[in-house]
Amino acid sequence: MLADDPGAGKTIMAGLLLKELKLRGVINYVLILTPAPLTIQWQDELYSKFAETFEIVNSEMVGNQLAGNVWDRYRQCITSLDFAKQDRVAQSLEQIPWDLVIIDEAHKCSARTQGEKVAKTRRYQLAERLSASAERILLLTATPHSGDPSQFAHFLRLLDADQFPDPRYDGLQLDRSIMEDSREGGRDQWFLRRIKEELRDREGNPLFTKRHARTVPFELTWAEKRLYDHVTQYINRFLPYQQGGTRRSSVALARTVLQRRLASSLNAIHRSLERRATKFKDILQELERAPISDHEKILQKYRLLASSGYEDEEREGDDLDERQDEAMESFPVVLRVDQLRDEVRALESLVQEAATVMASGEESKLKALHRCLEDTQFHELTDGRGKLLIFTEPRDTR
């Protein structure tokens, strides 16, 4: 696993490894899995810097294949991770004796322990199958650890399931030992991570400009604080903490999605509440038309739909994550029609309150950002010399 910081040259490192293995004559079949928008970038980088030609394989190419296995036609292939995770595509990939599999943005292949079970994403299942069949696997990610030791341990098992024990039975000692080794500057044979501050040129000078991190505080207005409190009360009332099981995980995710949108921007929480209200009104109308005996079955159907999220055949990973979040916005917890009716009324009230606060034009976070940009450190932006990049999530905040 190569887990260097963003911009530290993971693609170049992967190319150097590829070239070295080819010079040794030990690889013929190479597969690179990346998020869909990065396929062309990988193809260009490997051709321009290493004179290696890779074919980008997509759904159209697979559909036009009349006979045989399309992956066997090209010994060096690049494809989208979300395209490759489809069952029929994954099965055809497994038929090829890959000598080297490279997975970019590999942290998207995630799995986590839920009680005695392991919940694996379809990306993780694909990586797991390829890891078992391929001769070598290289995982590239700038964010190997999400803060969940169990998830990190499952991630390491993609390298070698025999070397890395199942975190359900190991007590997660592995997580601590590897991270301690990384912090102390050690170099584990499975795990390599270097941050930008460590990187130097031949003269020992830092390769990257020094980073200055600063937290800009701001206070919510009275109207924003009241909306924040009201949404929090709604979450605690209609999305209560659950005791164990898959249902607990789904409710917890729905809570997290709404809380994250609430902290992001007024527009983000307004759109989330609006989507949830619209969806629940539709469910309520369906329930009112159906006999009482079918109510629980209908609610269970919508719970399963929401918790499963949306799976497109070939879609950019970040967009897919966003769609899954939007699915969890509509996760119904209530068990009875009267409870759902109460929740719809509460949502309609919150949607109206959020719209009113937005209409006032007094969003404290945006004002704080504006004041920050007026500081002297950003003066070079005024004459076109500098560049500014602002990261936001979710999409409704942009």
C-alpha positions as CSV (number, residue, x, y, z in Angstrom):
1,M,0.0,0.0,0.0
2,L,1.4,3.4,-1.1
3,A,-0.3,6.0,1.1
4,D,1.7,9.2,0.4
5,D,0.1,12.6,0.7
6,P,-1.9,14.1,-2.3
7,G,0.5,15.4,-4.9
8,A,3.4,13.5,-3.6
9,G,3.7,11.4,-6.8
10,K,1.9,8.1,-6.2
11,T,1.1,7.8,-9.9
12,I,4.8,8.2,-10.7
13,M,5.8,5.7,-8.1
14,A,3.3,3.2,-9.5
15,G,4.8,3.8,-13.0
16,L,8.4,3.2,-11.6
17,L,7.3,0.0,-10.0
18,L,5.6,-1.1,-13.3
19,K,8.7,-0.3,-15.3
20,E,11.0,-2.1,-12.8
21,L,8.9,-5.3,-12.9
22,K,8.8,-5.2,-16.7
23,L,12.6,-4.9,-16.9
24,R,12.8,-8.0,-14.6
25,G,10.5,-9.8,-17.0
26,V,8.0,-10.8,-14.3
27,I,4.8,-9.1,-15.5
28,N,2.7,-9.3,-18.7
29,Y,-0.9,-8.7,-17.7
30,V,-1.5,-5.3,-15.9
31,L,-4.8,-3.9,-14.7
32,I,-5.3,-0.4,-13.3
33,L,-8.6,0.4,-11.5
34,T,-9.4,4.1,-11.0
35,P,-12.3,6.4,-10.4
36,A,-13.9,7.0,-13.9
37,P,-12.7,10.7,-14.3
38,L,-9.1,9.6,-13.8
39,T,-8.8,6.9,-16.5
40,I,-7.6,9.2,-19.2
41,Q,-5.2,11.0,-16.8
42,W,-3.6,7.6,-15.9
43,Q,-3.4,6.7,-19.6
44,D,-1.6,10.0,-20.5
45,E,0.8,9.9,-17.5
46,L,1.9,6.3,-18.2
47,Y,2.4,7.0,-21.9
48,S,4.1,10.4,-21.6
49,K,6.4,9.5,-18.7
50,F,7.1,5.8,-19.1
51,A,6.2,5.1,-22.8
52,E,3.7,2.5,-21.7
53,T,0.5,2.1,-23.7
54,F,-2.7,1.2,-21.8
55,E,-6.1,0.6,-23.3
56,I,-9.1,2.1,-21.5
57,V,-11.8,-0.5,-21.3
58,N,-15.4,0.7,-20.8
59,S,-19.0,-0.6,-21.1
60,E,-19.2,0.2,-24.8
61,M,-16.0,-1.8,-25.6
62,V,-17.3,-4.8,-23.5
63,G,-20.7,-4.7,-25.2
64,N,-19.1,-4.7,-28.7
65,Q,-17.0,-7.7,-28.0
66,L,-18.5,-10.5,-30.1
67,A,-16.5,-13.4,-28.7
68,G,-13.9,-14.2,-26.1
69,N,-12.8,-12.0,-23.2
70,V,-12.1,-8.3,-23.9
71,W,-9.5,-8.2,-21.1
72,D,-7.5,-10.9,-22.9
73,R,-7.2,-8.7,-26.0
74,Y,-5.2,-6.0,-24.2
75,R,-2.5,-7.0,-21.7
76,Q,-2.4,-3.5,-20.2
77,C,-5.8,-2.2,-19.2
78,I,-7.3,0.8,-17.4
79,T,-10.9,0.8,-16.3
80,S,-13.3,2.4,-13.9
81,L,-13.6,0.9,-10.5
82,D,-17.4,1.3,-10.4
83,F,-17.7,-0.3,-13.9
84,A,-15.5,-3.2,-12.9
85,K,-17.4,-4.0,-9.7
86,Q,-20.4,-5.3,-11.7
87,D,-20.8,-9.0,-11.3
88,R,-20.5,-9.9,-15.0
89,V,-17.5,-7.6,-15.4
90,A,-15.8,-8.9,-12.3
91,Q,-16.2,-12.5,-13.4
92,S,-14.5,-11.8,-16.7
93,L,-11.7,-9.9,-14.9
94,E,-11.1,-13.0,-12.7
95,Q,-10.5,-15.1,-15.8
96,I,-7.3,-13.2,-16.6
97,P,-4.0,-14.1,-14.8
98,W,-3.1,-10.6,-13.8
99,D,0.5,-10.1,-12.8
100,L,-0.1,-6.7,-11.3
101,V,-3.3,-5.0,-10.2
102,I,-3.1,-1.3,-9.2
103,I,-6.1,0.3,-7.5
104,D,-6.1,4.1,-7.3
105,E,-8.2,5.8,-4.6
106,A,-8.3,2.4,-3.0
107,H,-9.9,3.7,0.3
108,K,-13.2,3.6,-1.7
109,C,-12.9,-0.2,-1.3
110,S,-14.2,-0.3,2.2
111,A,-15.5,-2.9,4.6
112,R,-16.4,-2.6,8.3
113,T,-17.4,-4.9,11.1
114,Q,-21.0,-4.9,12.2
115,G,-21.4,-7.2,15.2
116,E,-20.3,-10.7,14.0
117,K,-20.7,-9.8,10.4
118,V,-18.6,-7.8,7.9
119,A,-20.4,-5.3,5.7
120,K,-18.4,-5.2,2.4
121,T,-19.0,-2.7,-0.4
122,R,-19.1,-4.0,-3.9
123,R,-15.8,-2.2,-4.6
124,Y,-14.3,-4.1,-1.6
125,Q,-15.6,-7.4,-2.9
126,L,-14.0,-6.8,-6.3
127,A,-10.7,-5.8,-4.8
128,E,-10.8,-8.9,-2.5
129,R,-11.4,-11.2,-5.5
130,L,-8.6,-9.7,-7.5
131,S,-6.2,-9.7,-4.6
132,A,-6.8,-13.4,-4.2
133,S,-6.3,-14.2,-7.9
134,A,-3.6,-11.7,-9.0
135,E,0.1,-12.2,-8.5
136,R,0.7,-8.7,-7.1
137,I,-1.6,-5.8,-5.9
138,L,-0.7,-2.2,-5.3
139,L,-3.2,0.0,-3.4
140,L,-2.9,3.8,-3.8
141,T,-4.6,6.2,-1.4
142,A,-3.8,9.4,0.4
143,T,-6.3,8.6,3.2
144,P,-5.7,5.0,4.3
145,H,-7.2,5.5,7.8
146,S,-10.7,7.0,8.2
147,G,-10.5,6.8,12.0
148,D,-12.2,3.4,12.2
149,P,-9.6,0.8,13.3
150,S,-11.8,-2.1,12.1
151,Q,-12.2,-0.5,8.6
152,F,-8.5,0.0,8.4
153,A,-7.8,-3.6,9.4
154,H,-10.2,-4.9,6.7
155,F,-8.5,-2.6,4.2
156,L,-5.1,-4.1,5.0
157,R,-6.5,-7.6,4.4
158,L,-6.8,-6.7,0.7
159,L,-3.0,-6.9,0.6
160,D,-2.9,-10.4,2.0
161,A,-5.7,-12.0,4.0
162,D,-3.3,-14.6,5.4
163,Q,-0.9,-12.0,6.8
164,F,-3.5,-9.7,8.3
165,P,-5.9,-11.2,10.8
166,D,-9.6,-10.6,10.9
167,P,-10.2,-7.6,13.2
168,R,-13.2,-9.3,14.7
169,Y,-10.9,-11.8,16.4
170,D,-7.6,-10.0,16.6
171,G,-8.4,-7.1,19.0
172,L,-7.1,-4.6,16.4
173,Q,-3.5,-4.8,17.7
174,L,-2.4,-4.6,14.0
175,D,-3.9,-1.2,13.6
176,R,-1.9,0.3,16.5
177,S,1.4,-1.3,15.5
178,I,1.4,-0.2,11.9
179,M,0.3,3.4,12.7
180,E,3.0,3.7,15.4
181,D,5.6,2.4,13.0
182,S,4.4,5.0,10.4
183,R,4.5,7.9,12.9
184,E,8.0,6.9,14.0
185,G,9.3,7.0,10.4
186,G,9.6,3.2,10.1
187,R,8.9,1.5,6.8
188,D,6.7,-1.5,7.1
189,Q,7.1,-4.0,4.2
190,W,3.3,-3.7,3.4
191,F,2.7,-0.1,4.1
192,L,4.5,3.1,2.9
193,R,3.3,6.6,3.8
194,R,5.2,9.9,3.4
195,I,3.8,13.3,4.1
196,K,4.7,16.4,2.1
197,E,6.7,17.9,5.0
198,E,9.1,14.9,4.8
199,L,9.9,15.2,1.1
200,R,13.2,17.0,0.1
201,D,15.1,17.7,-3.1
202,R,18.8,16.6,-3.6
203,E,20.0,19.6,-1.7
204,G,17.8,18.8,1.3
205,N,15.3,21.6,0.7
206,P,11.6,21.1,1.1
207,L,9.8,20.1,-2.1
208,F,6.5,21.7,-1.2
209,T,5.6,25.2,0.1
210,K,5.0,25.2,3.9
211,R,1.4,24.8,4.8
212,H,-0.2,27.1,7.3
213,A,-3.5,25.9,8.8
214,R,-5.8,28.3,10.6
215,T,-9.3,27.8,12.0
216,V,-11.6,30.8,11.4
217,P,-14.2,31.0,14.1
218,F,-17.7,32.4,13.6
219,E,-20.9,32.6,15.6
220,L,-24.3,31.6,14.4
221,T,-27.0,34.2,14.2
222,W,-30.0,33.9,16.5
223,A,-32.1,32.6,13.6
224,E,-29.4,30.1,12.5
225,K,-28.9,28.9,16.1
226,R,-32.7,28.4,16.5
227,L,-32.8,26.4,13.2
228,Y,-29.8,24.3,14.4
229,D,-31.5,23.5,17.7
230,H,-34.8,22.7,16.0
231,V,-33.2,20.3,13.5
232,T,-31.3,18.7,16.3
233,Q,-34.5,18.2,18.3
234,Y,-36.1,16.7,15.2
235,I,-33.2,14.2,14.7
236,N,-33.3,13.2,18.4
237,R,-37.1,12.7,18.2
238,F,-37.5,10.9,14.9
239,L,-34.1,9.3,14.4
240,P,-33.4,7.9,17.9
241,Y,-30.4,5.8,18.7
242,Q,-31.1,2.1,18.0
243,Q,-30.0,-1.0,19.9
244,G,-27.8,-3.2,17.8
245,G,-28.3,-4.8,14.4
246,T,-28.3,-3.6,10.8
247,R,-31.2,-1.2,11.6
248,R,-28.9,0.6,14.1
249,S,-26.3,1.2,11.4
250,S,-28.8,2.6,8.9
251,V,-30.4,4.9,11.5
252,A,-26.9,6.1,12.6
253,L,-26.0,6.8,9.0
254,A,-29.2,8.8,8.4
255,R,-28.5,10.8,11.6
256,T,-24.9,11.5,10.4
257,V,-26.0,12.6,6.9
258,L,-28.5,15.1,8.3
259,Q,-26.1,16.4,10.9
260,R,-23.3,16.8,8.3
261,R,-25.7,18.7,6.0
262,L,-26.7,20.9,8.9
263,A,-23.1,21.8,9.7
264,S,-22.3,22.4,6.0
265,S,-24.6,25.2,4.9
266,L,-28.2,26.5,5.1
267,N,-28.9,25.4,1.5
268,A,-27.6,21.9,2.2
269,I,-29.9,21.3,5.2
270,H,-32.8,23.0,3.5
271,R,-32.5,20.7,0.4
272,S,-32.1,17.6,2.6
273,L,-35.2,18.4,4.7
274,E,-37.1,19.3,1.5
275,R,-36.3,16.0,-0.1
276,R,-37.1,14.0,3.0
277,A,-40.5,15.8,3.4
278,T,-41.4,15.2,-0.2
279,K,-40.4,11.5,0.0
280,F,-42.3,10.9,3.2
281,K,-45.4,12.7,1.9
282,D,-45.4,10.2,-1.0
283,I,-45.0,7.3,1.4
284,L,-47.8,8.6,3.6
285,Q,-50.2,8.8,0.6
286,E,-49.3,5.2,-0.4
287,L,-50.0,4.1,3.2
288,E,-53.3,5.9,3.4
289,R,-54.5,4.1,0.2
290,A,-53.4,0.7,1.5
291,P,-55.1,-1.6,4.0
292,I,-53.7,-1.4,7.6
293,S,-52.4,-4.9,7.3
294,D,-49.9,-3.8,4.6
295,H,-48.5,-0.8,6.4
296,E,-45.5,-2.5,8.0
297,K,-44.6,-4.3,4.7
298,I,-44.6,-0.9,2.9
299,L,-42.5,0.8,5.5
300,Q,-40.0,-2.1,5.5
301,K,-39.8,-1.8,1.7
302,Y,-38.8,1.8,1.9
303,R,-36.3,1.2,4.6
304,L,-34.6,-1.5,2.5
305,L,-34.5,0.8,-0.6
306,A,-33.0,3.7,1.4
307,S,-30.4,1.6,3.2
308,S,-29.2,-0.1,0.0
309,G,-28.5,3.3,-1.7
310,Y,-28.2,3.6,-5.4
311,E,-25.8,1.5,-7.5
312,D,-25.1,2.7,-11.1
313,E,-23.2,0.6,-13.5
314,E,-20.5,3.2,-14.2
315,R,-20.5,6.4,-12.1
316,E,-17.8,8.5,-10.5
317,G,-17.2,7.4,-6.9
318,D,-17.8,10.7,-5.2
319,D,-21.0,11.2,-7.0
320,L,-22.1,7.7,-6.0
321,D,-21.3,8.5,-2.3
322,E,-23.4,11.6,-2.7
323,R,-26.4,9.6,-4.1
324,Q,-26.1,7.2,-1.2
325,D,-26.2,10.0,1.2
326,E,-29.3,11.4,-0.5
327,A,-30.9,7.9,-0.2
328,M,-30.2,7.9,3.6
329,E,-32.0,11.2,3.9
330,S,-35.2,9.3,3.1
331,F,-34.6,6.4,5.6
332,P,-37.9,5.9,7.4
333,V,-37.6,4.9,11.1
334,V,-41.3,5.1,12.2
335,L,-43.4,2.0,12.4
336,R,-46.9,3.5,12.3
337,V,-48.8,5.9,10.0
338,D,-49.6,8.3,12.8
339,Q,-45.9,8.6,13.6
340,L,-45.1,9.3,9.9
341,R,-47.8,11.9,9.8
342,D,-46.3,13.7,12.8
343,E,-42.8,13.5,11.1
344,V,-44.1,15.0,7.9
345,R,-45.6,18.0,9.8
346,A,-42.3,18.5,11.6
347,L,-40.4,18.4,8.4
348,E,-42.7,20.9,6.7
349,S,-42.2,23.3,9.6
350,L,-38.4,22.9,9.4
351,V,-38.4,23.4,5.6
352,Q,-40.3,26.6,6.0
353,E,-38.0,27.8,8.8
354,A,-34.8,27.0,6.8
355,A,-36.2,28.8,3.7
356,T,-36.9,31.9,5.9
357,V,-33.4,31.9,7.4
358,M,-31.9,31.6,3.9
359,A,-34.0,34.4,2.5
360,S,-32.6,36.7,5.2
361,G,-29.2,36.5,3.5
362,E,-27.5,36.4,6.9
363,E,-25.4,33.2,6.6
364,S,-22.6,33.5,9.2
365,K,-20.3,31.0,7.6
366,L,-20.3,32.7,4.2
367,K,-19.7,36.1,5.9
368,A,-16.7,34.6,7.8
369,L,-15.3,33.2,4.5
370,H,-15.7,36.7,2.9
371,R,-13.9,38.4,5.8
372,C,-11.1,35.8,5.6
373,L,-10.6,36.5,1.9
374,E,-10.2,40.2,2.6
375,D,-7.2,39.5,4.8
376,T,-3.8,40.7,3.6
377,Q,-2.6,37.1,2.9
378,F,-5.1,36.9,0.0
379,H,-4.3,40.3,-1.5
380,E,-2.5,38.6,-4.4
381,L,-5.9,37.4,-5.6
382,T,-7.0,40.9,-6.4
383,D,-4.6,41.4,-9.3
384,G,-4.9,37.9,-10.7
385,R,-1.5,36.6,-9.5
386,G,-2.9,34.0,-7.1
387,K,-5.3,31.1,-7.3
388,L,-7.9,30.1,-4.8
389,L,-9.4,26.6,-4.3
390,I,-12.3,26.1,-1.9
391,F,-13.3,22.6,-0.9
392,T,-17.0,22.1,-0.1
393,E,-19.3,19.2,0.5
394,P,-22.1,18.2,-0.1
395,R,-23.0,19.2,-3.6
396,D,-25.9,21.4,-2.3
397,T,-23.3,23.7,-0.6
398,R,-21.4,24.5,-3.8
